[in-house]
Amino acid sequence: MDQPGGTADALVQGYAGFRQLYRDRYLRYARLRVGDAAVGAVGTAFEHLARQWPVVLSSGARPAAYSWWLLGRCVTAVGTDGPGSGDATGGLYGVLPAEQADAVLLHYRLGMTLTEAADCMGIDPSALAAHLLMAERCVPQRLSGILRSPGAGGAGC
């Protein structure tokens, strides 16, 4: 039997659980992109998501995909004055589509598995693998060093 406010409580709890699941991963990603401004960018993304949560859930879209899109917009709005702007991380976004650059950062720089990175972006692992394959084919030689997992040395992935 439904209690009054049960739906609202379920929405709040669902959003809180989603935020708890994704916040740390989003912060790790955003720190690579914009440094200390990451906390503000991630906070803004989650504020927007909280206001739109019921619509996101009823849309039939993957909440993680919509949330990732929001995060990308918030990180881009902050700018690229963080530590990522002057190294290979920042350079990726000038030569690759955002989805490919994001896949590279999550998998190679943050060490996420294909499944973890795909979940973070709200896409299927096969789509993430395709983004990585295209990035590997298109990334200029000067940025190719990023296509190694942290701690992998020269062994590649």
DSSP file with accessible surface (Angstrom, degrees, kcal/mol):
  #  RESIDUE AA STRUCTURE BP1 BP2  ACC     N-H-->O    O-->H-N    N-H-->O    O-->H-N    TCO  KAPPA ALPHA  PHI   PSI    X-CA   Y-CA   Z-CA
    1    1 A M              0   0  231      0, 0.0     2,-0.2     0, 0.0     0, 0.0   0.000 360.0 360.0 360.0 129.3    0.0    0.0    0.0
    2    2 A D        -     0   0  153      1,-0.0     3,-0.0     3,-0.0     0, 0.0  -0.512 360.0-146.0 -75.1 138.4    1.4    3.4   -1.0
    3    3 A Q    >   -     0   0  150     -2,-0.2     3,-2.4     1,-0.1     4,-0.3  -0.724  36.3 -86.1 -96.4 152.6    1.9    6.0    1.6
    4    4 A P  T 3  S+     0   0  132      0, 0.0    -1,-0.1     0, 0.0     0, 0.0  -0.328 118.6  17.1 -56.0 135.2    1.4    9.7    0.9
    5    5 A G  T 3> S+     0   0   43      3,-0.0     4,-2.8    -3,-0.0     5,-0.2   0.493  86.9 127.1  80.5   2.0    4.6   11.1   -0.5
    6    6 A G  H <> S+     0   0   29     -3,-2.4     4,-2.3     1,-0.2     5,-0.2   0.897  73.0  48.7 -59.8 -40.8    5.9    7.6   -1.3
    7    7 A T  H  > S+     0   0  106     -4,-0.3     4,-2.3     2,-0.2    -1,-0.2   0.933 112.3  48.1 -65.6 -44.3    6.7    8.5   -4.9
    8    8 A A  H  > S+     0   0   55      1,-0.2     4,-2.5     2,-0.2    -2,-0.2   0.916 112.1  49.9 -62.5 -41.7    8.5   11.7   -3.9
    9    9 A D  H  X S+     0   0   91     -4,-2.8     4,-2.7     1,-0.2    -1,-0.2   0.910 110.0  50.6 -62.5 -41.6   10.5    9.8   -1.3
   10   10 A A  H  X S+     0   0   58     -4,-2.3     4,-2.7    -5,-0.2    -1,-0.2   0.897 110.3  50.1 -64.2 -39.6   11.4    7.1   -3.9
   11   11 A L  H  X S+     0   0   51     -4,-2.3     4,-2.7     2,-0.2     5,-0.2   0.931 112.1  47.1 -62.9 -45.8   12.5    9.9   -6.3
   12   12 A V  H  X S+     0   0   97     -4,-2.5     4,-2.7     1,-0.2    -2,-0.2   0.932 114.7  46.4 -62.5 -45.3   14.7   11.5   -3.7
   13   13 A Q  H  X S+     0   0  143     -4,-2.7     4,-2.5     2,-0.2    -2,-0.2   0.902 112.2  50.9 -65.5 -39.3   16.2    8.2   -2.6
   14   14 A G  H  X S+     0   0   35     -4,-2.7     4,-2.4    -5,-0.2    -2,-0.2   0.927 112.4  45.8 -63.3 -44.4   16.8    7.2   -6.3
   15   15 A Y  H  X S+     0   0   34     -4,-2.7     4,-2.9     2,-0.2     5,-0.2   0.928 112.0  51.5 -63.6 -44.6   18.6   10.5   -7.0
   16   16 A A  H  X S+     0   0   51     -4,-2.7     4,-2.4     1,-0.2    -2,-0.2   0.907 111.2  48.1 -60.4 -41.2   20.6   10.3   -3.8
   17   17 A G  H  X S+     0   0   37     -4,-2.5     4,-2.3     2,-0.2    -1,-0.2   0.913 111.6  49.6 -65.7 -42.0   21.7    6.7   -4.7
   18   18 A F  H  X S+     0   0   22     -4,-2.4     4,-2.1     1,-0.2     5,-0.3   0.943 111.9  48.5 -60.9 -47.6   22.6    7.8   -8.3
   19   19 A R  H  X S+     0   0   78     -4,-2.9     4,-2.5     1,-0.2     5,-0.2   0.917 111.2  49.9 -60.1 -44.1   24.6   10.7   -7.0
   20   20 A Q  H  < S+     0   0  163     -4,-2.4     4,-0.5    -5,-0.2    -1,-0.2   0.898 112.0  49.0 -62.9 -38.0   26.5    8.6   -4.4
   21   21 A L  H  < S+     0   0  102     -4,-2.3     4,-0.3    -5,-0.2    -1,-0.2   0.879 124.3  26.2 -69.4 -37.6   27.3    6.0   -7.1
   22   22 A Y  H  X S+     0   0   13     -4,-2.1     4,-2.6    -5,-0.2     5,-0.2   0.675  95.7  86.7-104.9 -19.2   28.7    8.5   -9.7
   23   23 A R  H  X S+     0   0   82     -4,-2.5     4,-2.5    -5,-0.3     5,-0.2   0.896  91.4  46.2 -56.5 -48.7   30.0   11.5   -7.8
   24   24 A D  H  > S+     0   0  107     -4,-0.5     4,-2.3     1,-0.2    -1,-0.2   0.913 114.1  48.3 -64.4 -40.1   33.5   10.3   -7.1
   25   25 A R  H  > S+     0   0   43     -4,-0.3     4,-2.2     2,-0.2    -1,-0.2   0.909 111.7  50.4 -65.3 -40.7   34.0    9.0  -10.6
   26   26 A Y  H  X S+     0   0    0     -4,-2.6     4,-3.0     1,-0.2    -2,-0.2   0.904 110.0  50.7 -63.0 -40.6   32.8   12.3  -12.0
   27   27 A L  H  X S+     0   0    6     -4,-2.5     4,-2.6    -5,-0.2    -2,-0.2   0.914 108.6  51.1 -64.1 -42.8   35.1   14.3   -9.8
   28   28 A R  H  X S+     0   0  106     -4,-2.3     4,-1.2     2,-0.2    -1,-0.2   0.929 114.3  44.3 -59.7 -45.3   38.1   12.2  -10.8
   29   29 A Y  H >X S+     0   0    1     -4,-2.2     4,-1.3     1,-0.2     3,-0.5   0.949 113.7  49.0 -62.7 -50.4   37.3   12.8  -14.5
   30   30 A A  H 3X S+     0   0    0     -4,-3.0     4,-3.4     1,-0.2     5,-0.4   0.855 104.6  59.3 -63.3 -34.7   36.6   16.5  -14.0
   31   31 A R  H 3X S+     0   0  116     -4,-2.6     4,-1.6     1,-0.2    53,-0.3   0.868 103.7  52.2 -62.4 -35.2   39.8   17.1  -12.1
   32   32 A L  H << S+     0   0   31     -4,-1.2    -1,-0.2    -3,-0.5    -2,-0.2   0.863 117.5  39.1 -65.0 -34.8   41.7   15.8  -15.1
   33   33 A R  H  < S+     0   0   18     -4,-1.3    49,-0.4     2,-0.1    -2,-0.2   0.887 137.3   6.5 -82.8 -43.8   39.9   18.3  -17.3
   34   34 A V  H >< S-     0   0    5     -4,-3.4     3,-1.6     1,-0.3    -3,-0.2   0.232  82.7-145.4-133.5  13.8   39.7   21.5  -15.1
   35   35 A G  G >< S+     0   0    6     -4,-1.6     3,-2.0    -5,-0.4    -1,-0.3  -0.273  79.2   2.7  62.6-133.1   41.7   20.9  -11.9
   36   36 A D  G >  S+     0   0  161      1,-0.3     3,-0.8     2,-0.1     4,-0.4   0.697 122.2  71.2 -65.2 -18.9   40.3   22.5   -8.8
   37   37 A A  G <> S+     0   0   41     -3,-1.6     4,-2.2     1,-0.2    -1,-0.3   0.567  74.7  90.3 -73.6  -4.3   37.2   23.8  -10.6
   38   38 A A  H <> S+     0   0    0     -3,-2.0     4,-3.0     1,-0.2     5,-0.3   0.881  78.3  57.2 -60.4 -40.8   36.0   20.2  -10.8
   39   39 A V  H <> S+     0   0   75     -3,-0.8     4,-2.4     1,-0.2    -1,-0.2   0.930 110.4  43.9 -59.5 -45.1   34.1   20.4   -7.5
   40   40 A G  H  > S+     0   0   45     -4,-0.4     4,-2.6     2,-0.2    -1,-0.2   0.914 113.9  49.8 -66.2 -42.0   32.0   23.3   -8.8
   41   41 A A  H  X S+     0   0    1     -4,-2.2     4,-2.3     2,-0.2    -2,-0.2   0.931 114.2  44.1 -64.1 -44.9   31.4   21.8  -12.2
   42   42 A V  H  X S+     0   0    1     -4,-3.0     4,-2.5     2,-0.2     5,-0.2   0.919 113.1  52.0 -67.2 -41.5   30.3   18.4  -10.7
   43   43 A G  H  X S+     0   0   18     -4,-2.4     4,-2.2    -5,-0.3    -2,-0.2   0.924 110.3  48.5 -60.1 -43.4   28.2   20.2   -8.1
   44   44 A T  H  X S+     0   0   54     -4,-2.6     4,-2.4     2,-0.2     5,-0.2   0.917 109.7  52.4 -63.6 -42.4   26.5   22.3  -10.8
   45   45 A A  H  X S+     0   0    0     -4,-2.3     4,-2.4     1,-0.2    -2,-0.2   0.934 111.5  46.0 -60.4 -44.5   25.8   19.2  -13.0
   46   46 A F  H  X S+     0   0    1     -4,-2.5     4,-2.6     2,-0.2    -1,-0.2   0.848 108.9  55.6 -70.1 -31.4   24.2   17.4  -10.0
   47   47 A E  H  X S+     0   0  110     -4,-2.2     4,-1.7    -5,-0.2    -1,-0.2   0.939 111.1  44.7 -62.6 -45.9   22.1   20.5   -9.2
   48   48 A H  H  X S+     0   0   60     -4,-2.4     4,-1.4     1,-0.2    -2,-0.2   0.917 113.4  50.7 -62.5 -43.7   20.7   20.5  -12.7
   49   49 A L  H  X S+     0   0    0     -4,-2.4     4,-1.0    -5,-0.2     3,-0.3   0.905 106.1  55.1 -62.9 -40.6   20.2   16.8  -12.6
   50   50 A A  H >< S+     0   0   44     -4,-2.6     3,-0.6     1,-0.2    -1,-0.2   0.904 108.3  48.6 -60.2 -41.4   18.3   17.0   -9.3
   51   51 A R  H 3< S+     0   0  158     -4,-1.7    -1,-0.2     1,-0.2    -2,-0.2   0.806 120.5  37.1 -67.9 -28.5   15.9   19.5  -10.7
   52   52 A Q  H 3X S+     0   0   60     -4,-1.4     4,-2.7    -3,-0.3     3,-0.4   0.393  83.7 110.5-103.6   1.6   15.3   17.3  -13.8
   53   53 A W  H <X S+     0   0   13     -4,-1.0     4,-2.6    -3,-0.6     5,-0.2   0.867  77.0  48.6 -51.4 -49.5   15.4   13.9  -12.2
   54   54 A P  H  > S+     0   0   62      0, 0.0     4,-1.9     0, 0.0    -1,-0.2   0.916 114.7  46.4 -60.1 -39.3   11.7   13.0  -12.5
   55   55 A V  H  > S+     0   0  100     -3,-0.4     4,-1.1     2,-0.2    -2,-0.2   0.915 111.1  52.2 -68.1 -41.5   11.7   14.0  -16.2
   56   56 A V  H >< S+     0   0    5     -4,-2.7     3,-0.6     1,-0.2     4,-0.5   0.936 110.9  47.7 -59.8 -45.7   15.0   12.1  -16.8
   57   57 A L  H >< S+     0   0   77     -4,-2.6     3,-0.6     1,-0.2    -1,-0.2   0.867 114.5  45.2 -65.9 -35.8   13.5    8.9  -15.3
   58   58 A S  H 3< S+     0   0   98     -4,-1.9    -1,-0.2    -5,-0.2    -2,-0.2   0.586  96.4  77.2 -85.0  -7.6   10.3    9.1  -17.2
   59   59 A S  T << S-     0   0   71     -4,-1.1    -1,-0.2    -3,-0.6    -2,-0.2   0.687  96.7-126.6 -76.3 -19.8   12.0    9.9  -20.6
   60   60 A G  S <  S+     0   0   75     -3,-0.6     2,-0.1    -4,-0.5    -3,-0.1   0.336  71.0 122.7  87.3  -9.9   13.2    6.3  -21.2
   61   61 A A  S    S-     0   0   55     -5,-0.4    -1,-0.3     1,-0.1    -2,-0.1  -0.434  77.0 -93.1 -78.7 160.8   16.8    7.5  -21.6
   62   62 A R     >  -     0   0  114     60,-0.2     4,-2.1     1,-0.2     3,-0.5  -0.636  28.3-143.6 -73.3 122.9   19.6    6.2  -19.5
   63   63 A P  H  > S+     0   0   36      0, 0.0     4,-2.8     0, 0.0     5,-0.2   0.878 100.7  54.7 -56.0 -37.0   20.0    8.5  -16.5
   64   64 A A  H  > S+     0   0    9      1,-0.2     4,-2.3     2,-0.2     5,-0.2   0.875 106.5  51.1 -66.5 -35.1   23.8    8.0  -16.6
   65   65 A A  H  > S+     0   0   36     -3,-0.5     4,-2.1    57,-0.3    -1,-0.2   0.933 113.4  44.1 -66.8 -44.7   23.9    9.1  -20.3
   66   66 A Y  H  X S+     0   0   67     -4,-2.1     4,-2.5     2,-0.2    -2,-0.2   0.931 114.1  50.4 -65.8 -42.1   21.9   12.2  -19.6
   67   67 A S  H  X S+     0   0    1     -4,-2.8     4,-2.7    -5,-0.2    -2,-0.2   0.898 109.2  51.2 -62.8 -40.1   24.0   12.9  -16.5
   68   68 A W  H  X S+     0   0   17     -4,-2.3     4,-2.6     2,-0.2    -1,-0.2   0.911 109.2  51.0 -64.4 -40.8   27.3   12.5  -18.4
   69   69 A W  H  X S+     0   0  127     -4,-2.1     4,-2.1     2,-0.2    -2,-0.2   0.933 111.2  48.1 -61.7 -45.3   26.0   14.9  -21.0
   70   70 A L  H  X S+     0   0   11     -4,-2.5     4,-2.4     1,-0.2    -2,-0.2   0.921 110.6  51.4 -59.9 -45.2   25.2   17.4  -18.3
   71   71 A L  H  X S+     0   0    0     -4,-2.7     4,-2.9     1,-0.2     5,-0.3   0.926 107.7  52.8 -59.1 -44.7   28.6   16.9  -16.7
   72   72 A G  H  X S+     0   0   15     -4,-2.6     4,-2.5     1,-0.2    -1,-0.2   0.910 109.9  48.3 -58.1 -42.5   30.4   17.5  -20.0
   73   73 A R  H  X S+     0   0  149     -4,-2.1     4,-2.3     2,-0.2    -1,-0.2   0.907 113.0  47.6 -64.6 -42.3   28.5   20.8  -20.5
   74   74 A C  H  X S+     0   0   14     -4,-2.4     4,-1.5     2,-0.2    -2,-0.2   0.898 112.8  48.1 -68.1 -39.3   29.4   21.9  -17.0
   75   75 A V  H  X S+     0   0    0     -4,-2.9     4,-1.2     2,-0.2     3,-0.2   0.929 112.9  48.5 -66.1 -43.0   33.0   21.0  -17.3
   76   76 A T  H  < S+     0   0   89     -4,-2.5     3,-0.3    -5,-0.3    -2,-0.2   0.898 107.7  55.6 -64.2 -38.4   33.2   22.8  -20.7
   77   77 A A  H  < S+     0   0   88     -4,-2.3    -1,-0.2     1,-0.2    -2,-0.2   0.839 102.6  56.3 -63.8 -32.3   31.5   25.9  -19.2
   78   78 A V  H  < S-     0   0   60     -4,-1.5    -1,-0.2     1,-0.2    -2,-0.2   0.852 109.1-137.2 -66.6 -34.0   34.2   26.0  -16.5
   79   79 A G     <  -     0   0   22     -4,-1.2    -1,-0.2    -3,-0.3     3,-0.2  -0.522  19.2 -76.8 104.7-174.5   36.8   26.2  -19.2
   80   80 A T  S    S+     0   0   75     -2,-0.2    -1,-0.1     1,-0.1   -46,-0.1  -0.268  83.2 116.6-122.3  45.1   40.2   24.5  -19.6
   81   81 A D        +     0   0  151     -3,-0.2    -1,-0.1   -47,-0.1   -47,-0.1   0.419  55.3  98.5 -90.8   2.0   42.4   26.6  -17.3
   82   82 A G  S >  S-     0   0   13    -49,-0.4     3,-1.6    -3,-0.2     4,-0.4  -0.083  98.9 -82.8 -79.5-175.3   43.0   23.5  -15.1
   83   83 A P  G >  S+     0   0   91      0, 0.0     3,-0.7     0, 0.0     4,-0.4   0.780 123.8  65.3 -63.1 -24.0   46.1   21.3  -15.2
   84   84 A G  G >  S+     0   0    3    -53,-0.3     6,-2.3     1,-0.2     3,-0.6   0.718  85.3  73.7 -71.3 -18.2   44.6   19.3  -18.1
   85   85 A S  G <  S+     0   0   54     -3,-1.6    -1,-0.2     1,-0.2    -4,-0.1   0.820  99.2  41.1 -71.0 -28.7   44.8   22.2  -20.5
   86   86 A G  G <  S+     0   0   75     -3,-0.7    -1,-0.2    -4,-0.4     2,-0.2   0.493 111.7  55.3-100.2  -1.3   48.6   22.2  -21.0
   87   87 A D  S <> S-     0   0   71     -3,-0.6     4,-2.0    -4,-0.4     3,-0.3  -0.453 106.1 -73.7-118.0-168.0   49.2   18.5  -21.3
   88   88 A A  H  > S+     0   0   30      1,-0.2     4,-1.4     2,-0.2    -4,-0.1   0.813 123.7  62.9 -60.6 -29.8   48.0   15.6  -23.3
   89   89 A T  H  > S+     0   0    1      1,-0.2     4,-0.6     2,-0.2     3,-0.5   0.961 108.7  38.9 -62.0 -51.5   44.7   15.5  -21.5
   90   90 A G  H >4 S+     0   0   21     -6,-2.3     3,-0.8    -3,-0.3     4,-0.4   0.876 111.0  60.0 -67.1 -35.5   43.7   18.9  -22.6
   91   91 A G  H >X S+     0   0   21     -4,-2.0     3,-1.0    -7,-0.3     4,-0.7   0.787  91.5  69.2 -64.7 -26.3   45.1   18.4  -26.1
   92   92 A L  H >X S+     0   0    0     -4,-1.4     4,-2.2    -3,-0.5     3,-1.0   0.873  93.0  56.6 -59.6 -39.1   42.8   15.5  -26.7
   93   93 A Y  H << S+     0   0   49     -3,-0.8    -1,-0.2    -4,-0.6    -2,-0.2   0.671 102.6  56.2 -73.8 -12.2   39.7   17.7  -26.9
   94   94 A G  H <4 S+     0   0   71     -3,-1.0    -1,-0.3    -4,-0.4    -2,-0.2   0.654 120.1  27.8 -87.4 -16.4   41.2   19.7  -29.6
   95   95 A V  H << S+     0   0   56     -3,-1.0    -2,-0.2    -4,-0.7    -3,-0.1   0.561 117.1  51.7-121.6 -14.2   41.8   16.7  -31.9
   96   96 A L  S  < S-     0   0   11     -4,-2.2    -1,-0.1    -5,-0.2    39,-0.0  -0.922  87.6 -98.2-123.0 152.2   39.2   14.2  -31.0
   97   97 A P    >>  -     0   0   65      0, 0.0     4,-2.5     0, 0.0     3,-0.5  -0.328  44.6-108.8 -59.6 151.3   35.4   14.3  -30.6
   98   98 A A  H 3> S+     0   0   49      1,-0.2     4,-3.0     2,-0.2     5,-0.2   0.860 117.1  55.4 -54.9 -40.9   34.4   14.7  -27.0
   99   99 A E  H 3> S+     0   0  100      1,-0.2     4,-2.0     2,-0.2    -1,-0.2   0.897 111.2  44.3 -62.5 -39.5   33.0   11.1  -26.7
  100  100 A Q  H <> S+     0   0   24     -3,-0.5     4,-2.4     2,-0.2    -2,-0.2   0.929 114.3  48.3 -70.3 -44.3   36.4    9.7  -27.9
  101  101 A A  H  X S+     0   0    0     -4,-2.5     4,-2.5     1,-0.2    -2,-0.2   0.915 112.0  50.5 -62.8 -41.2   38.4   12.0  -25.7
  102  102 A D  H  X S+     0   0    9     -4,-3.0     4,-2.7    -5,-0.2     5,-0.2   0.925 109.2  51.0 -61.2 -44.9   36.2   11.1  -22.7
  103  103 A A  H  X S+     0   0    0     -4,-2.0     4,-2.6    -5,-0.2     5,-0.4   0.916 110.2  50.2 -60.1 -41.8   36.6    7.4  -23.3
  104  104 A V  H  X>S+     0   0    0     -4,-2.4     4,-2.4     1,-0.2     5,-1.2   0.936 111.8  47.4 -62.4 -46.9   40.4    7.8  -23.5
  105  105 A L  I  <>S+     0   0    0     -4,-2.5     5,-2.2     3,-0.2     4,-0.5   0.935 115.0  45.0 -61.5 -47.2   40.5    9.7  -20.2
  106  106 A L  I  <5S+     0   0    0     -4,-2.7     6,-2.4     3,-0.2    -1,-0.2   0.924 124.1  32.6 -64.5 -44.4   38.3    7.3  -18.3
  107  107 A H  I  <5S+     0   0   31     -4,-2.6     4,-0.3    -5,-0.2    -2,-0.2   0.954 131.4  25.7 -80.5 -51.9   40.0    4.1  -19.6
  108  108 A Y  I  <5S+     0   0    5     -4,-2.4    -3,-0.2    -5,-0.4    -2,-0.1   0.900 130.1  33.6 -85.4 -42.8   43.6    5.1  -20.0
  109  109 A R  I   <S+     0   0   85     -5,-1.2    -3,-0.2    -4,-0.5    -4,-0.1   0.877 129.5  32.9 -82.6 -38.6   44.1    8.0  -17.6
  110  110 A L  S   <S-     0   0   25     -5,-2.2    -3,-0.2    -6,-0.3    -1,-0.1   0.530 101.4-128.7 -96.4  -6.6   41.8    6.9  -14.8
  111  111 A G        +     0   0   44     -4,-0.3    -4,-0.2    -6,-0.3     2,-0.1   0.702  48.3 159.4  72.9  20.1   42.3    3.2  -15.3
  112  112 A M        -     0   0    7     -6,-2.4    -1,-0.2     1,-0.1    -2,-0.1  -0.490  41.8-116.3 -74.1 146.8   38.6    2.2  -15.6
  113  113 A T     >  -     0   0   69     -2,-0.1     4,-2.8     1,-0.1     5,-0.3  -0.268  33.5-101.4 -68.3 169.2   37.7   -1.0  -17.2
  114  114 A L  H  > S+     0   0   66      1,-0.2     4,-2.6     2,-0.2     5,-0.2   0.922 125.3  48.9 -58.8 -42.3   35.6   -0.8  -20.4
  115  115 A T  H  > S+     0   0   93      2,-0.2     4,-2.4     1,-0.2    -1,-0.2   0.923 112.3  46.9 -65.8 -43.9   32.6   -1.7  -18.4
  116  116 A E  H  > S+     0   0   93      2,-0.2     4,-2.2     1,-0.2    -2,-0.2   0.929 114.8  46.1 -63.8 -45.4   33.2    0.9  -15.7
  117  117 A A  H  X S+     0   0    0     -4,-2.8     4,-2.0     2,-0.2    -2,-0.2   0.910 112.8  50.1 -65.8 -40.6   33.9    3.6  -18.2
  118  118 A A  H  X>S+     0   0    1     -4,-2.6     5,-2.4    -5,-0.3     4,-1.1   0.922 110.4  50.2 -63.5 -42.4   30.9    2.7  -20.3
  119  119 A D  H ><5S+     0   0   68     -4,-2.4     3,-0.5     1,-0.2    -1,-0.2   0.920 108.6  52.7 -61.0 -42.4   28.7    2.8  -17.2
  120  120 A C  H 3<5S+     0   0    0     -4,-2.2    -1,-0.2     1,-0.2    -2,-0.2   0.905 114.9  41.0 -60.7 -40.6   30.1    6.2  -16.2
  121  121 A M  H 3<5S-     0   0    8     -4,-2.0    -1,-0.2    -5,-0.1    -2,-0.2   0.558 111.5-120.5 -85.2 -10.9   29.2    7.6  -19.7
  122  122 A G  T <<5S+     0   0    8     -4,-1.1   -57,-0.3    -3,-0.5     2,-0.3   0.819  73.6 114.2  76.3  30.3   25.9    5.8  -19.8
  123  123 A I  S   <S-     0   0   41     -5,-2.4    -1,-0.3    -6,-0.2    -2,-0.1  -0.794  73.0 -87.8-125.8 170.5   26.7    3.8  -23.0
  124  124 A D    >>  -     0   0   81     -2,-0.3     4,-2.0     1,-0.1     3,-0.6  -0.488  36.1-118.4 -74.6 149.3   27.2    0.2  -23.9
  125  125 A P  H 3> S+     0   0   57      0, 0.0     4,-2.7     0, 0.0     5,-0.2   0.857 115.5  58.0 -56.3 -33.8   30.7   -1.3  -23.5
  126  126 A S  H 3> S+     0   0   89      2,-0.2     4,-2.0     1,-0.2     5,-0.1   0.888 105.3  49.5 -65.7 -36.3   30.8   -2.0  -27.2
  127  127 A A  H <> S+     0   0   37     -3,-0.6     4,-2.3     2,-0.2    -1,-0.2   0.905 110.9  49.8 -67.3 -39.4   30.2    1.7  -27.9
  128  128 A L  H  X S+     0   0    0     -4,-2.0     4,-2.5     2,-0.2    -2,-0.2   0.931 109.0  52.0 -64.6 -42.9   33.0    2.7  -25.6
  129  129 A A  H  X S+     0   0   40     -4,-2.7     4,-2.5     1,-0.2    -1,-0.2   0.900 109.0  50.9 -60.0 -39.3   35.3    0.2  -27.3
  130  130 A A  H  X S+     0   0   52     -4,-2.0     4,-2.6     2,-0.2    -1,-0.2   0.911 108.6  51.2 -64.9 -41.7   34.4    1.7  -30.6
  131  131 A H  H  X S+     0   0   46     -4,-2.3     4,-2.4     1,-0.2    -2,-0.2   0.921 111.9  47.6 -59.8 -43.7   35.2    5.2  -29.2
  132  132 A L  H  X S+     0   0    8     -4,-2.5     4,-2.8     2,-0.2    -2,-0.2   0.916 110.7  51.0 -65.0 -42.4   38.6    4.0  -28.0
  133  133 A L  H  X S+     0   0   77     -4,-2.5     4,-1.7     2,-0.2    -2,-0.2   0.935 112.3  46.2 -61.9 -45.2   39.4    2.3  -31.3
  134  134 A M  H  X S+     0   0   80     -4,-2.6     4,-1.7     1,-0.2    -1,-0.2   0.910 112.7  50.5 -64.8 -40.2   38.6    5.4  -33.3
  135  135 A A  H  X S+     0   0    0     -4,-2.4     4,-2.6     1,-0.2    -2,-0.2   0.921 108.1  52.6 -63.2 -42.9   40.6    7.5  -30.9
  136  136 A E  H  < S+     0   0   76     -4,-2.8    -1,-0.2     1,-0.2    -2,-0.2   0.847 112.6  45.7 -62.0 -32.9   43.6    5.2  -31.2
  137  137 A R  H  < S+     0   0  176     -4,-1.7    -1,-0.2    -5,-0.2    -2,-0.2   0.775 121.7  35.9 -77.6 -29.4   43.4    5.5  -35.0
  138  138 A C  H  < S+     0   0   71     -4,-1.7    -2,-0.2    -3,-0.2    -3,-0.2   0.627  83.8 109.1-103.6 -18.1   43.0    9.3  -35.0
  139  139 A V  S  < S-     0   0   17     -4,-2.6     5,-0.1    -5,-0.2   -47,-0.0  -0.405  72.8-115.0 -67.1 133.3   45.2   10.6  -32.1
  140  140 A P    >>  -     0   0   40      0, 0.0     3,-1.9     0, 0.0     4,-0.5  -0.319  24.1-110.5 -64.7 154.9   48.3   12.4  -33.3
  141  141 A Q  G >4 S+     0   0  162      1,-0.3     3,-1.5     2,-0.2     4,-0.4   0.869 116.0  63.2 -53.7 -38.2   51.7   11.0  -32.5
  142  142 A R  G 34 S+     0   0  177      1,-0.3    -1,-0.3     2,-0.1     3,-0.2   0.732 111.6  37.2 -64.6 -19.2   52.4   13.8  -30.1
  143  143 A L  G X4 S+     0   0    9     -3,-1.9     3,-1.8     1,-0.1    -1,-0.3   0.385  85.6 101.9-109.3   2.3   49.5   12.7  -27.9
  144  144 A S  G X<  +     0   0   32     -3,-1.5     3,-1.8    -4,-0.5    -2,-0.1   0.727  64.7  75.8 -65.9 -19.2   49.9    8.9  -28.3
  145  145 A G  G >  S+     0   0   37     -4,-0.4     3,-0.6     1,-0.3    -1,-0.3   0.764  84.5  65.7 -62.5 -22.4   51.5    8.6  -24.9
  146  146 A I  G <  S+     0   0    8     -3,-1.8    -1,-0.3     1,-0.2     2,-0.2   0.684  80.4  81.7 -73.9 -14.4   48.1    9.0  -23.3
  147  147 A L  G <  S+     0   0   27     -3,-1.8     2,-0.4    -4,-0.2    -1,-0.2   0.013  77.4  86.1 -84.5  32.9   47.0    5.7  -24.8
  148  148 A R  S <  S-     0   0  101     -3,-0.6     9,-0.2    -2,-0.2     3,-0.1  -0.993  84.4-113.0-128.9 139.6   48.7    3.7  -22.1
  149  149 A S    >   -     0   0   34      7,-0.5     3,-2.3    -2,-0.4     4,-0.3  -0.365  47.6 -87.0 -66.8 149.0   47.2    2.9  -18.7
  150  150 A P  T 3  S+     0   0   80      0, 0.0    -1,-0.1     0, 0.0   -41,-0.0  -0.309 116.6  15.0 -56.7 133.7   48.7    4.5  -15.7
  151  151 A G  T 3  S+     0   0   88     -3,-0.1    -2,-0.1     1,-0.1     0, 0.0   0.467  94.6 110.2  82.0   1.4   51.6    2.4  -14.5
  152  152 A A    X   -     0   0   31     -3,-2.3     3,-1.8     1,-0.2    -3,-0.1   0.595  58.2-165.3 -85.4 -10.8   51.8    0.4  -17.7
  153  153 A G  G >   -     0   0   53     -4,-0.3     3,-0.5     1,-0.3    -1,-0.2  -0.309  63.6 -26.7  62.5-137.1   55.0    1.9  -18.7
  154  154 A G  G 3  S+     0   0   76      1,-0.2    -1,-0.3    -6,-0.0     3,-0.1   0.349 115.6  95.5 -91.8   8.1   55.8    1.2  -22.4
  155  155 A A  G <  S-     0   0   90     -3,-1.8    -1,-0.2     1,-0.3     2,-0.1   0.519  80.0-140.1 -80.6  -1.8   53.8   -1.9  -22.5
  156  156 A G    <         0   0   22     -3,-0.5    -7,-0.5     1,-0.2    -1,-0.3  -0.487 360.0 360.0  78.0-148.8   50.6   -0.3  -23.8
  157  157 A C              0   0  112     -9,-0.2    -1,-0.2    -2,-0.1    -9,-0.1   0.476 360.0 360.0 -92.0 360.0   47.3   -1.4  -22.5
